[in-house]
Amino acid sequence: MPPWCTSSPRHCSRNPRLRGSRREGGRAVSRGTSLGPSAARPSLSFPAVPDAGDRLERYARLAVRVGVNVQPGQVLAVNCLLEHAPLASAIAREAYQAGAAYVDVLYTDQHVRRAHIAAAAEDRLGWSPPWLVQRLRELGASGGAICSITGNPEPDLFADLDGALVGAARMVKVA
């Protein structure tokens, strides 16, 4: 292994940007080693992972500009869980920057859904509120777009409930 390489030889030979660096607290830190008495080598330092806030904004930009492709004057509906609020807010900001006329965010609380499944009459489990059905009809009629944020932060929340009831508790007209 060359004297200026502090990581494995495989990494040094394939990634010259990492030569002479070591990791400290998730960041690559330059050791500032030189290649000889007359050769001055500049230090190289870069973050290993982008700032979390920047990453959220970049993800929202990707969702709005590429995934949904929001156009100026278009209405955007965002459907998500309460836990997704930071991403939903970032998507709304980016959609407005892209020229969206309005961003309508619909938050769902899984704990409220769980209470509904556990206590509601079985014939009411698949009921779709007419205002939610109308929301989708209006969105379609106006040429709007929908962005649904998925990913369950509590995957075991419904584990102790009857699976048939959980399956029946789907708003069929909205799904």
Secondary structure, 3 states (H helix, E strand, C coil): CCCCCCCCHHHHHHCHHHCCEEEECCEEEECCCCCCCCCCCCCCCEECCCCHHHHHHHHHHHHHHHHHCCCCCCEEEEEEEHHHHHHHHHHHHHHHHCCCCEEEEEEECHHHHHHHHHHCCHHHCCCCCHHHHHHHHHHHHCCCEEEECCCCCCCCCCCCCCHHHHHHCCCCCCC
